[in-house]
Amino acid sequence: MGNSLRAGAFGFLLMSGLLAAPLARAETITVTHWGSAFYGAPYAVALEKGFFKKRGLDITGFLTSAGGGTSVRNTLAGEVPFGEVALPAAILAIQSGQPLKIISGGVESVDDILWITQPESQINSLADIKGKKIAYTAPGSVTNMIILTCLQKAGLEPKDVQLVTAGDLGANLSAVLNHAVDAAMSGEPLWSENQGKVKAAFWAKDCTNAAMTQTVGITTTDYAATGGEKLRALIDARREGVDYIKAHPDEAADIVAKAYNGDQKLYREVFRHFVSFEYFGDGSLHFENMNRMLDGMRLVGRLKAPVDWSQIVDASFLPKELQATH
């Protein structure tokens, strides 16, 4: 092909956009409890509103799990090694030698978590759980730490109750409805969807009334060295999703209801409540909130060693205005 023909062909491709930017490849990321808890809401909004696509990302779906270490393993194995996972699970994985970095904050409250029981149950508070069979999601998860913290608050030892892992939120609900356990953890939307079938036994906020970081964004150390542009885009798209939820809670609720096959009216009520107590963080790393989660883990013997945030956190992927420590 002559020079003029080659130049013409290149010009056509450039004008048509075929060489203007590399085509994005369809990819998935990990979000703990996707479809059963609202940690994934900002990602559902970002996908529906095109916040990923406008940053050159072709995110088409989300890997999920029942929480804890499984979410971390999914992140390690994912097409894009990025995940929003429970902070305790991330810490435990890192202290076990997994090559991970914490790169962003996620959900900054535990006020949505509670334990449910049968309507006829005599469990009406923490004081009533001694000798009972109590379920949570998975070892190393936020709910694992909270239930142990609640036992401490009630002056009980783990041996004073029968603790069992039940899996995701749906499995915990089923365990209560089928009388397999006396109480099990829950959260939105399942709590609101099933009021009448179950009642609240006690809340996480009964055990701790301060803000705590539930989830964080993580990636592998290798990908942190090579995938910075994509990681920044993911964090920024999630942040725009959070901003959209705060500005348009009803529309955001409808989007998530569609993604989760949930009830729009109920989701709207839940989202207005979440916005009122700043459930979704903007990605900032709030070290005071993270330290409170560590305190809980430490109290119940879940830490293998002291945590030096400077060694396991990399804030460089956050927008400049969010990189300052809190």
Secondary structure by P-SEA (a helix, b strand, c coil): ccaaaaaaaaaaaaaacccccccccccccccccccccccaaaaaaaaaacccccccccccccccccccaaaaaaaaacccccccccaaaaaaaaaacccccccccccccccccccccccccccccccccccbbbbbcccccaaaaaaaaaaaaaccccccccccccccaaaaaaaaaaccccbbbbccaaaaacccccccccccccccccccccbbbbbcaaaaaccaaaaaaaaaaaaaaaaaaaacaaaaaaaaaaaacccaaaaaaaaaaaaaacccccccccaaaaaaaaaaaaaacccccccccccccccccccccccccc
